[in-house]
Amino acid sequence: MRAARFYAPGTPLALEEMAATPPGPGEARVEVKGCGICGTDLHIALEGTIQLPKTPVTLGHEAAGVVAEIGPGVSGWAPGDRVAIFPNVACGACYACREGREVLCLNGQVLGINRDGAFADSVTLPASCLIPLPEAVPFTVGAIVADAVSTAYRAVVGRGGLRSGERVAVFGCGGLGVHGIKIARLRGAAQIIAVDVAPGALRRAREAGATETVDAKEGDAAKQIRSLTAGEGVDLALEFVGLRASVTEALRSLKRGARAVVAGVGPDRVELPPLRSFVGSEISLLASMGSTREDVRTVIQLAAGGRLELASSVTGEVPLSQINDGLRRAFTKEGDPVRIVVVP
């Protein structure tokens, strides 16, 4: 099989011929039909801002495909089954796993980071990572649900607890932010204010359902948000950028007693507001990491039932042989992509 191997930041992924790994006990091998290019892949391969524990490794963690083989002891799955892949391989024994929070597993592995991922013709992984993918959901959409969509779903619903009628500000309208807007609209948000610096991102935000947009290049995004909310601020601010400046503005945009959820990841250190205003306003600051299997199942059901439109999120496809061009296009934002999917 072919696999796109990462050796060092700034160097092209090497498309290599490798032997497909046969599934062991409790495992399955999946023929990959689509794997999304995520910002994490760009941080690893092009920027070098995320360091991997070992190289070379096959990148890619947003995947869907067809079961090709099952290993000993696997039940409930058969060759030919359509699946989305949950990218977190958890130990199942630590306290996080026992509490059902496998994304926080103390011994966990993530596809494409500390074990081989799905920028390949096939991937072998525990059968516990397989999630049924109905025929109504294309493989390209199934590929992105376990990260680009479900991560946003967890931030909005699981951690943010968005209630119908609330006001929302979404900071960063790339792959996560656009889906956060769609999910907030589905949950009945009364007002959705999208914040970004890129005209293309703000246009996509409006198309996704944002009621207003704020161009952060014009300065003081929080002030602009307050002017759009009769001076009150929002009930929920969602930060999908991973920068100190946007976290600060998200906190400043909140009304008293409101909450901010940070799902963006980056190297910046953030600061709390002065304790007098932070405590006195009862502001909640929450982090949101990845998603759960139940989040992924819910998103798939919403997509299959036509309640959550995701086809427009796949703004480009590239064959595995052109993966480096796909990474370049995603990094330079050529054509204002939401997600480019590698289709082996």
Beta strands, then each sheet from edge to edge (+ up, - down):
strand 1: 2-6
strand 2: 14-17
strand 3: 27-36
strand 4: 57-58
strand 5: 62-70
strand 6: 82-85
strand 7: 88-89
strand 8: 109-110
strand 9: 122-126
strand 10: 130-132
strand 11: 167-171
strand 12: 191-196
strand 13: 212-215
strand 14: 234-239
strand 15: 254-262
strand 16: 284-287
strand 17: 314-318
strand 18: 339-342
sheet 1: 2+ 1- 4+
sheet 2: 9+ 3- 5+ 6- 10+
sheet 3: 9+ 3- 18+ 17+
sheet 4: 7+ 8-
sheet 5: 13+ 12+ 11+ 14+ 15+ 16+
end
